[in-house]
Amino acid sequence: MKNISYCILLLLLLFQSAYSDLIINGKILTYEDKTPKLAHISYKNSKGDLVISQADSEGNFSIRVDSKYVVELIVTAVDHKSTTEKFFIPSDMDSLYIISKLSPNRLYPDIKNVLITGNFNNRDFENAPSMTRNADGTYSFDVSYNSDTLLYQIFPEYDVMWSNNTFNGSQSDFYVYDGNGDYFSGIINKEGKFRITLTPSYYPDSSYQSKIEIGDDKYQSEFITFKNITKLSYDYLVDRSNLYVNSKIPDEERGARNIDLKKKSLELIKQQIADLKDKNARLLSIFEYLEVAHDGVNIRGIEESVDKNLIREIYTVEPVSPIWDESVNYYHLVFAEILLGHIENPEYIYKVLSSNHTDKTKAGILSLLVRYCSYNQLENLKDKYYEKLQAEYADTKEAKMAKGEFGKDKAIQVGKIIPDFTLKNLDNESELITPKSLAGKYVLVDVWGTWCVPCLMELPSLIKAYDTFKSKNFTIFSVAIDASAETVRKFRESKKKMPWLKPEEQIESNLPWMHSYAGNWDCDITSIFEVNGVPETFLIEPEGKIIAIDGLRGDELIETLDKLIKPIQK
């Protein structure tokens, strides 16, 4: 009986150490300090479920948070842009009061079109119809629907600006939260015939920025410091990207300048962390410090510059903590162990692996160790972690992707036939692209994403290759790993594909070869093509055999194709 009681007590203690019961109270207001027509606050709980709380008629809300370290609150209101704010969970408080003032939805002067979607078209964003622009500057849309109630959202398109969010229209009888930060306008017509009118003057011309006010002065001070740290981390990543897309900087200088940039950012973040007293605020800020330190997988040149005592603070987290089930966090954990010189025997990681975490988490940690060791030519260690990954978690996607990248029986390698797949042609969705449909041509398979700066930097080389070899039985097949098919379509139609370039340097081509949309990182194609990062390219011959994987980027692309593509035999 004593043993059972002890076990129950232990479980209760572990549960209490994993989660808190912070209650966040507050108020949601418009940019004019008024109560919105309808407002909600939401967050994802420890199980990954969305918890939504509706504010009352005066904008007041109360929501219980079950996280121990951090919560991302999504604040929404009709006619306003939603905002997502990350809050550290205060270690010495059980409640928090916040006031969120939201910026309004706007229609900008360079609007060229307004799309509309809703229950009348099953919320099909990719095939959303356009509203008609009227002589008086309003927009209208007529539709019949087999109900007396219609829900809709508008989606403005602009000549220059990039917009990817829908929101409620100016004509509404009521509103419905869509669970994703926006609202449907609801209108009622007993006959099921609806004329929807959009009045641009309904939306204010205001540049007001959303703000958060916090009732506790002590928390407010720490929160401001925490936000400064997250901004420093973000600014570093932006500056690093700008550094690598700046064609005026010689390649040999980029690495050295990046190290200097990284060291300065680390020092600034460290100075800010020194002002933090709350242990959770410090932990999350150390994660931001590590984000800058490794910025992917690269810690070369800064190993001796990092503050190791600061990094060691992450060991105050129990190995059983659910915080390590989030990939962004175990990423930081792995690099903390590496920076502390524990790559050969990461004892803390072993404790995490022996705890009750998901197989996905454990496989993710091991695959990251495999990748780091491979990147740094630590072959014996790479084999050690790879074998453990395959022996214990072979059925996970992480293990399969690692097998595709590091295993001896990879599917994507020179001499093998391209694996079987089926994807829709983005320009004609009734047409399916398969290995059989690609037969008869040399095909450069290009896996990419519109969000990927290195992918965008490859576009001039792809266009040059296509124009050079398209008459020689060659084509390109681009497979997008992206937010949506519509995102890829809009990108191809856009005038500024590389926004950092001058107008005269822009790419005018709409990339006129074959395109497919595969999905996001969880899609099947990343496993089939063994994709661990983009851009990823390989060349297949007319019979479907892979004939090149290396030498297919930048200046080398034309040289490689020139060697491998044989003229058509007549």
C-alpha positions as CSV (number, residue, x, y, z in Angstrom):
1,M,0.0,0.0,0.0
2,K,2.8,2.4,0.8
3,N,4.5,1.7,-2.5
4,I,1.2,2.4,-4.4
5,S,0.8,5.7,-2.4
6,Y,4.4,6.7,-3.1
7,C,3.9,6.0,-6.9
8,I,0.7,8.1,-7.0
9,L,2.4,10.9,-5.1
10,L,5.4,10.8,-7.5
11,L,3.1,10.9,-10.5
12,L,1.2,13.9,-9.0
13,L,4.5,15.7,-8.4
14,L,5.7,15.0,-12.0
15,F,2.4,16.3,-13.3
16,Q,2.6,19.4,-11.3
17,S,6.1,20.0,-12.4
18,A,5.1,19.7,-16.0
19,Y,2.1,22.0,-16.1
20,S,0.9,25.2,-14.4
21,D,-2.6,26.5,-14.0
22,L,-2.0,30.1,-14.8
23,I,-5.2,32.1,-15.3
24,I,-4.9,35.0,-17.7
25,N,-7.6,37.7,-17.4
26,G,-7.9,40.7,-19.4
27,K,-9.6,42.9,-21.9
28,I,-9.7,43.1,-25.7
29,L,-10.2,46.6,-27.2
30,T,-10.2,48.2,-30.6
31,Y,-7.5,50.7,-31.7
32,E,-10.0,53.4,-30.6
33,D,-10.2,51.9,-27.1
34,K,-13.7,50.7,-27.8
35,T,-15.3,47.3,-27.2
36,P,-15.2,45.2,-30.4
37,K,-18.3,43.6,-31.9
38,L,-17.0,40.1,-31.1
39,A,-13.6,39.0,-29.8
40,H,-11.8,35.8,-28.8
41,I,-8.6,34.7,-27.2
42,S,-7.1,31.3,-27.8
43,Y,-4.0,29.1,-27.4
44,K,-2.9,25.5,-28.1
45,N,-2.8,23.5,-24.9
46,S,-0.3,20.8,-23.9
47,K,-2.1,18.2,-26.0
48,G,-2.0,20.4,-29.1
49,D,-5.7,21.2,-29.0
50,L,-6.9,24.8,-29.6
51,V,-8.5,26.3,-26.5
52,I,-10.8,29.2,-27.4
53,S,-12.5,31.7,-25.0
54,Q,-15.0,34.3,-26.1
55,A,-14.8,37.8,-24.6
56,D,-17.9,39.2,-23.1
57,S,-19.9,42.1,-24.3
58,E,-17.4,44.5,-22.7
59,G,-14.3,42.7,-24.1
60,N,-13.4,41.0,-20.9
61,F,-12.0,37.5,-21.0
62,S,-10.5,34.8,-18.7
63,I,-8.6,31.8,-19.9
64,R,-6.7,29.1,-18.0
65,V,-3.3,28.1,-19.4
66,D,-1.9,24.6,-18.8
67,S,1.7,25.3,-19.8
68,K,4.6,25.6,-17.4
69,Y,7.0,27.7,-19.5
70,V,5.5,29.6,-22.3
71,V,2.1,30.3,-24.1
72,E,1.3,31.9,-27.4
73,L,-2.0,33.7,-27.1
74,I,-3.9,34.6,-30.3
75,V,-6.1,37.6,-29.8
76,T,-8.8,38.3,-32.4
77,A,-11.7,40.7,-32.9
78,V,-14.2,41.4,-35.7
79,D,-12.9,44.1,-38.1
80,H,-9.3,43.8,-36.7
81,K,-6.1,42.0,-37.4
82,S,-5.4,39.1,-35.1
83,T,-2.2,39.2,-33.1
84,T,-0.1,36.4,-31.7
85,E,2.0,37.2,-28.7
86,K,4.3,34.9,-26.8
87,F,4.2,35.2,-23.0
88,F,6.5,33.5,-20.6
89,I,4.7,31.8,-17.7
90,P,5.7,33.7,-14.5
91,S,7.3,31.3,-12.0
92,D,5.9,33.2,-9.0
93,M,2.4,34.2,-10.1
94,D,-0.8,32.2,-10.6
95,S,-2.7,34.9,-12.5
96,L,-1.9,37.7,-15.0
97,Y,-4.0,40.6,-16.3
98,I,-3.4,41.9,-19.9
99,I,-5.1,44.5,-22.2
100,S,-4.8,43.9,-25.9
101,K,-5.5,46.7,-28.4
102,L,-5.8,45.5,-31.9
103,S,-5.1,47.3,-35.2
104,P,-7.9,47.4,-37.8
105,N,-8.3,45.5,-41.0
106,R,-7.5,47.8,-44.0
107,L,-8.0,47.9,-47.7
108,Y,-4.9,49.6,-49.3
109,P,-5.0,52.0,-52.2
110,D,-3.3,49.7,-54.7
111,I,-6.0,47.0,-54.4
112,K,-6.6,45.3,-57.8
113,N,-9.1,42.6,-56.9
114,V,-11.2,41.2,-54.1
115,L,-11.8,37.4,-53.9
116,I,-14.6,36.0,-51.8
117,T,-15.0,32.6,-50.2
118,G,-17.3,30.9,-47.7
119,N,-19.7,28.1,-47.2
120,F,-21.2,28.6,-50.6
121,N,-18.0,27.2,-52.2
122,N,-16.8,25.0,-49.3
123,R,-14.2,27.6,-48.4
124,D,-12.2,26.8,-51.6
125,F,-9.5,29.5,-51.4
126,E,-7.7,28.3,-54.5
127,N,-10.7,28.7,-56.7
128,A,-12.3,31.7,-55.0
129,P,-14.4,33.9,-57.3
130,S,-13.8,37.6,-57.7
131,M,-16.2,40.3,-56.6
132,T,-17.3,42.8,-59.3
133,R,-16.0,46.3,-58.9
134,N,-18.8,48.9,-59.3
135,A,-18.7,52.4,-60.7
136,D,-19.1,53.9,-57.2
137,G,-16.0,52.1,-55.9
138,T,-17.9,49.3,-54.1
139,Y,-17.6,45.6,-54.9
140,S,-20.5,43.2,-55.2
141,F,-21.1,39.4,-55.6
142,D,-24.3,37.5,-56.3
143,V,-24.8,33.9,-55.3
144,S,-27.6,31.4,-54.7
145,Y,-27.2,29.0,-51.8
146,N,-29.4,26.2,-50.5
147,S,-29.7,27.8,-47.1
148,D,-31.2,30.9,-45.6
149,T,-27.8,31.7,-44.0
150,L,-24.5,32.4,-45.8
151,L,-21.0,32.8,-44.3
152,Y,-18.3,34.6,-46.2
153,Q,-14.8,36.2,-46.0
154,I,-13.0,38.5,-48.4
155,F,-9.4,38.2,-49.6
156,P,-8.0,41.4,-51.1
157,E,-5.3,41.2,-53.7
158,Y,-2.9,44.1,-54.4
159,D,-0.6,45.2,-57.2
160,V,2.6,45.4,-55.1
161,M,1.7,44.4,-51.6
162,W,1.6,40.7,-50.6
163,S,-1.5,39.7,-48.6
164,N,-2.4,36.2,-47.4
165,N,-5.1,36.8,-44.9
166,T,-8.9,36.7,-45.2
167,F,-11.2,38.7,-43.0
168,N,-14.9,39.6,-42.5
169,G,-16.7,41.9,-45.0
170,S,-18.4,45.2,-44.5
171,Q,-21.9,43.6,-44.9
172,S,-22.9,41.4,-41.9
173,D,-26.0,40.4,-40.0
174,F,-23.8,38.5,-37.5
175,Y,-20.2,37.1,-37.2
176,V,-18.7,33.6,-36.7
177,Y,-15.1,33.0,-35.5
178,D,-13.3,30.7,-38.0
179,G,-11.0,29.3,-35.3
180,N,-7.9,30.6,-37.2
181,G,-7.7,34.3,-36.3
182,D,-10.4,35.6,-38.6
183,Y,-14.2,36.0,-38.8
184,F,-16.9,35.1,-41.2
185,S,-19.5,37.7,-42.0
186,G,-22.9,36.0,-41.8
187,I,-25.9,37.3,-43.8
188,I,-29.5,36.0,-43.8
189,N,-31.9,35.7,-46.7
190,K,-34.9,33.3,-46.5
191,E,-35.0,32.8,-50.3
192,G,-31.4,31.7,-50.4
193,K,-30.4,34.4,-52.9
194,F,-27.6,36.7,-51.7
195,R,-26.1,39.9,-52.9
196,I,-23.0,40.8,-51.0
197,T,-21.7,44.3,-51.1
198,L,-18.2,45.4,-50.0
199,T,-17.8,49.1,-49.1
200,P,-14.1,50.1,-48.9
201,S,-14.8,53.2,-46.8
202,Y,-16.0,50.8,-44.1
203,Y,-12.4,50.1,-43.3
204,P,-10.4,52.9,-41.6
205,D,-7.3,54.4,-43.1
206,S,-5.2,53.9,-40.0
207,S,-1.6,52.7,-39.4
208,Y,-2.2,51.9,-35.8
209,Q,-0.1,49.1,-34.5
210,S,-1.5,46.5,-32.0
211,K,-0.2,46.8,-28.4
212,I,-0.2,44.8,-25.2
213,E,-0.5,46.3,-21.8
214,I,0.2,44.2,-18.7
215,G,-1.3,44.9,-15.2
216,D,1.7,43.7,-13.2
217,D,4.6,46.2,-13.3
218,K,7.2,43.5,-12.4
219,Y,6.0,41.2,-15.2
220,Q,5.7,44.1,-17.6
221,S,9.4,45.0,-17.1
222,E,10.5,41.4,-17.6
223,F,8.1,41.0,-20.6
224,I,9.6,44.0,-22.3
225,T,13.1,42.6,-21.9
226,F,12.0,39.2,-23.1
227,K,10.4,40.9,-26.2
228,N,13.6,42.8,-26.9
229,I,15.6,39.5,-26.8
230,T,13.2,37.8,-29.3
231,K,13.5,40.8,-31.5
232,L,17.4,40.7,-31.4
233,S,17.2,37.0,-32.3
234,Y,14.8,37.8,-35.2
235,D,16.9,40.7,-36.4
236,Y,20.0,38.6,-36.5
237,L,18.3,36.0,-38.8
238,V,17.1,38.8,-41.1
239,D,20.5,40.4,-41.2
240,R,22.1,37.1,-41.9
241,S,19.7,36.5,-44.8
242,N,20.4,39.9,-46.2
243,L,24.1,39.2,-46.0
244,Y,23.8,36.1,-48.0
245,V,21.6,37.5,-50.7
246,N,23.8,40.6,-51.2
247,S,25.6,39.8,-54.5
248,K,28.1,42.7,-53.9
249,I,29.7,40.9,-51.0
250,P,32.4,38.4,-52.2
251,D,31.7,34.8,-51.1
252,E,34.9,34.5,-49.1
253,E,33.9,37.5,-47.0
254,R,30.3,36.3,-46.1
255,G,31.4,33.6,-43.6
256,A,33.6,36.0,-41.6
257,R,31.1,38.7,-41.6
258,N,28.4,36.3,-40.5
259,I,30.5,35.2,-37.6
260,D,31.1,38.9,-36.5
261,L,27.3,39.5,-36.8
262,K,26.5,36.5,-34.8
263,K,29.0,37.4,-32.0
264,K,27.6,40.9,-31.7
265,S,24.0,39.5,-31.5
266,L,25.0,37.0,-28.9
267,E,26.6,39.6,-26.7
268,L,23.6,41.9,-27.0
269,I,21.2,39.1,-26.0
270,K,23.5,38.1,-23.1
271,Q,23.4,41.6,-21.8
272,Q,19.6,41.6,-21.9
273,I,19.3,38.2,-20.2
274,A,21.4,39.6,-17.3
275,D,18.4,41.8,-16.4
276,L,16.0,38.9,-16.2
277,K,15.2,37.4,-12.8
278,D,12.2,35.1,-13.6
279,K,13.6,31.6,-14.3
280,N,11.1,30.9,-17.1
281,A,11.9,34.2,-18.8
282,R,15.6,33.4,-18.6
283,L,15.1,29.9,-20.0
284,L,13.1,31.0,-23.0
285,S,15.7,33.8,-23.6
286,I,18.5,31.3,-23.5
287,F,16.6,29.4,-26.2
288,E,16.8,32.6,-28.3
289,Y,20.5,32.9,-27.5
290,L,21.0,29.3,-28.8
291,E,18.9,30.1,-31.9
292,V,21.4,32.7,-32.9
293,A,24.4,30.5,-31.9
294,H,23.5,27.6,-34.2
295,D,21.2,29.4,-36.7
296,G,20.5,26.0,-38.3
297,V,23.5,23.6,-37.9
298,N,26.4,26.1,-38.1
299,I,28.3,26.9,-34.9
300,R,31.7,27.1,-36.5
301,G,33.7,30.1,-35.4
302,I,31.7,30.9,-32.2
303,E,32.3,27.8,-30.1
304,E,34.6,29.7,-27.8
305,S,32.5,32.9,-27.7
306,V,29.3,31.5,-26.2
307,D,28.7,31.8,-22.5
308,K,28.7,28.2,-21.3
309,N,27.5,29.0,-17.8
310,L,24.5,30.7,-19.3
311,I,23.7,27.7,-21.6
312,R,24.0,25.3,-18.6
313,E,20.9,26.9,-17.1
314,I,18.8,24.7,-19.5
315,Y,19.7,21.7,-17.3
316,T,17.4,23.2,-14.6
317,V,14.6,21.7,-16.8
318,E,13.6,18.2,-15.8
319,P,14.4,15.6,-18.6
320,V,10.8,14.5,-18.4
321,S,9.5,18.0,-19.2
322,P,7.1,18.2,-22.1
323,I,9.0,21.2,-23.3
324,W,11.4,18.9,-25.1
325,D,8.5,17.4,-27.2
326,E,8.6,20.6,-29.2
327,S,11.1,20.3,-32.1
328,V,12.2,23.9,-31.8
329,N,13.2,23.3,-28.2
330,Y,14.9,20.0,-28.5
331,Y,16.8,21.6,-31.4
332,H,18.2,24.1,-28.9
333,L,18.9,21.3,-26.4
334,V,21.0,19.3,-28.9
335,F,23.1,22.3,-29.7
336,A,23.5,23.2,-26.1
337,E,25.1,19.8,-25.5
338,I,27.3,20.2,-28.5
339,L,28.5,23.7,-27.5
340,L,29.2,22.4,-24.0
341,G,31.5,19.7,-25.5
342,H,29.1,16.8,-24.8
343,I,28.7,15.5,-28.4
344,E,30.4,12.2,-27.6
345,N,28.4,11.6,-24.4
346,P,25.4,13.8,-24.1
347,E,24.2,12.6,-20.7
348,Y,21.3,14.9,-20.4
349,I,20.0,14.0,-23.9
350,Y,20.2,10.3,-22.9
351,K,18.0,11.1,-19.9
352,V,15.5,12.8,-22.2
353,L,15.6,9.7,-24.5
354,S,14.9,7.4,-21.6
355,S,12.0,9.5,-20.4
356,N,8.4,9.2,-21.5
357,H,8.6,11.4,-24.6
358,T,7.1,10.5,-28.0
359,D,9.0,8.5,-30.5
360,K,8.8,11.5,-32.8
361,T,10.7,13.5,-30.3
362,K,13.4,10.9,-29.6
363,A,13.8,10.2,-33.4
364,G,14.1,14.0,-34.0
365,I,16.8,14.4,-31.5
366,L,18.8,11.4,-32.8
367,S,18.4,12.5,-36.5
368,L,19.6,15.9,-35.6
369,L,22.7,14.4,-33.9
370,V,23.3,12.3,-37.0
371,R,23.0,15.3,-39.3
372,Y,25.4,17.4,-37.2
373,C,28.0,14.7,-37.0
374,S,27.8,14.2,-40.8
375,Y,28.1,17.9,-41.4
376,N,31.2,18.0,-39.3
377,Q,32.7,14.7,-40.6
378,L,32.4,12.9,-37.3
379,E,31.8,9.6,-39.1
380,N,32.1,7.2,-36.1
381,L,29.6,9.3,-34.0
382,K,27.3,9.7,-37.0
383,D,27.2,5.9,-37.4
384,K,26.6,5.4,-33.7
385,Y,23.6,7.7,-33.6
386,Y,22.3,6.5,-36.9
387,E,22.3,2.9,-35.8
388,K,20.4,3.8,-32.6
389,L,17.9,5.8,-34.6
390,Q,17.2,3.0,-37.0
391,A,17.2,0.2,-34.4
392,E,14.7,1.9,-32.1
393,Y,12.6,4.3,-34.2
394,A,12.7,3.0,-37.7
395,D,9.0,3.6,-38.3
396,T,9.2,7.3,-37.6
397,K,9.3,9.8,-40.5
398,E,12.5,11.3,-39.0
399,A,14.2,7.9,-39.2
400,K,13.0,7.3,-42.8
401,M,14.3,10.7,-43.8
402,A,17.6,10.1,-42.2
403,K,17.8,6.7,-44.0
404,G,17.2,8.5,-47.2
405,E,20.0,11.0,-46.5
406,F,22.6,8.8,-44.8
407,G,21.6,5.1,-45.4
408,K,23.4,3.0,-47.9
409,D,20.1,2.0,-49.6
410,K,18.9,5.5,-50.5
411,A,16.2,5.7,-53.1
412,I,17.6,9.0,-54.5
413,Q,21.0,8.2,-55.8
414,V,22.8,8.1,-59.1
415,G,22.0,4.9,-61.0
416,K,18.6,4.3,-59.4
417,I,15.2,4.7,-61.1
418,I,13.1,7.6,-59.8
419,P,10.7,6.4,-57.1
420,D,7.0,6.2,-57.9
421,F,4.8,9.2,-57.2
422,T,1.7,11.0,-58.3
423,L,1.2,14.8,-58.2
424,K,-1.2,17.2,-59.9
425,N,0.0,19.6,-62.6
426,L,-0.4,23.0,-61.0
427,D,-1.4,24.5,-64.4
428,N,-3.9,21.8,-65.2
429,E,-5.1,19.8,-62.1
430,S,-6.8,17.2,-64.3
431,E,-3.4,16.1,-65.5
432,L,-1.3,13.9,-63.2
433,I,2.5,14.0,-63.2
434,T,4.1,10.6,-62.6
435,P,7.4,9.0,-63.5
436,K,5.7,7.5,-66.6
437,S,4.6,11.0,-67.7
438,L,8.1,12.3,-67.4
439,A,9.6,9.5,-69.5
440,G,11.2,10.5,-72.8
441,K,12.9,13.7,-71.6
442,Y,15.8,14.7,-69.4
443,V,14.1,16.2,-66.4
444,L,15.6,18.3,-63.6
445,V,13.5,17.7,-60.5
446,D,13.6,20.8,-58.4
447,V,12.1,20.6,-54.9
448,W,11.7,24.2,-53.6
449,G,9.5,26.7,-51.7
450,T,8.5,30.3,-52.3
451,W,9.5,31.0,-48.6
452,C,13.1,29.7,-49.2
453,V,15.6,32.4,-50.0
454,P,18.3,30.0,-51.3
455,C,15.5,28.6,-53.6
456,L,14.7,32.0,-54.9
457,M,18.4,32.7,-55.5
458,E,18.5,29.6,-57.8
459,L,15.8,30.9,-60.1
460,P,18.0,32.8,-62.5
461,S,20.1,29.6,-63.0
462,L,17.0,27.5,-63.6
463,I,15.6,30.0,-66.1
464,K,19.0,30.0,-67.9
465,A,19.1,26.2,-67.9
466,Y,15.5,25.9,-69.2
467,D,16.1,28.5,-72.0
468,T,19.4,26.8,-73.0
469,F,18.3,23.2,-73.1
470,K,14.5,23.2,-73.7
471,S,15.0,22.5,-77.4
472,K,17.3,19.6,-76.5
473,N,14.7,17.2,-75.0
474,F,15.0,18.8,-71.5
475,T,12.6,20.3,-69.1
476,I,12.3,21.2,-65.4
477,F,9.8,19.8,-62.9
478,S,9.4,22.0,-59.8
479,V,7.7,20.5,-56.8
480,A,6.8,23.1,-54.2
481,I,6.8,22.5,-50.4
482,D,4.7,25.4,-49.4
483,A,1.7,26.9,-47.6
484,S,-0.7,26.2,-50.5
485,A,-1.0,25.7,-54.2
486,E,-2.4,29.3,-54.5
487,T,0.7,30.7,-52.8
488,V,2.8,29.1,-55.6
489,R,0.5,30.4,-58.3
490,K,0.5,33.9,-56.9
491,F,4.3,33.8,-56.7
492,R,4.7,32.8,-60.3
493,E,2.4,35.6,-61.4
494,S,4.1,38.2,-59.2
495,K,6.3,40.9,-60.6
496,K,8.8,40.9,-57.7
497,K,10.0,37.4,-57.2
498,M,13.2,38.5,-55.6
499,P,12.2,41.7,-53.7
500,W,15.8,42.6,-52.7
501,L,16.7,43.2,-56.4
502,K,16.1,46.4,-58.3
503,P,13.1,46.5,-60.7
504,E,15.4,46.2,-63.7
505,E,17.0,43.1,-62.2
506,Q,13.7,41.3,-61.5
507,I,12.8,38.0,-63.0
508,E,10.0,38.5,-65.5
509,S,9.5,34.8,-66.3
510,N,6.6,33.0,-64.7
511,L,8.8,29.9,-64.6
512,P,7.1,28.3,-67.6
513,W,8.0,24.6,-66.9
514,M,6.0,21.9,-65.1
515,H,5.0,22.7,-61.5
516,S,3.3,20.7,-58.8
517,Y,2.3,21.5,-55.2
518,A,3.2,18.7,-52.8
519,G,2.0,20.1,-49.4
520,N,4.0,21.1,-46.4
521,W,6.9,19.3,-44.6
522,D,4.6,16.5,-43.5
523,C,3.6,15.6,-47.1
524,D,4.6,12.3,-48.7
525,I,6.9,13.7,-51.3
526,T,9.5,14.7,-48.7
527,S,9.9,11.0,-47.8
528,I,9.6,9.7,-51.4
529,F,12.3,12.1,-52.6
530,E,14.2,11.9,-49.3
531,V,14.1,15.7,-48.9
532,N,15.8,17.1,-45.8
533,G,16.1,20.7,-47.0
534,V,15.4,22.8,-50.0
535,P,16.4,23.5,-52.6
536,E,16.9,19.8,-53.5
537,T,17.6,18.8,-57.1
538,F,18.3,15.7,-59.1
539,L,18.5,15.0,-62.9
540,I,16.8,12.0,-64.5
541,E,17.4,10.7,-68.0
542,P,14.6,9.8,-70.5
543,E,14.3,6.2,-69.2
544,G,13.8,7.5,-65.6
545,K,17.2,6.8,-64.2
546,I,18.8,9.3,-61.9
547,I,22.1,10.5,-63.5
548,A,23.1,13.4,-61.3
549,I,22.6,14.8,-57.9
550,D,25.6,17.0,-57.4
551,G,26.6,20.0,-59.6
552,L,23.0,21.1,-60.2
553,R,23.0,24.5,-58.6
554,G,24.4,28.0,-59.5
555,D,27.1,28.3,-62.1
556,E,27.7,24.5,-62.2
557,L,24.2,23.7,-63.4
558,I,24.8,24.6,-67.1
559,E,28.1,22.8,-67.1
560,T,26.6,19.6,-65.6
561,L,23.7,19.6,-68.1
562,D,26.0,20.3,-71.0
563,K,28.0,17.2,-70.1
564,L,25.1,14.8,-69.5
565,I,22.3,15.8,-71.9
566,K,22.8,13.9,-75.2
567,P,21.4,15.3,-78.4
568,I,18.2,13.6,-79.7
569,Q,19.0,10.8,-82.1
570,K,17.1,11.3,-85.4
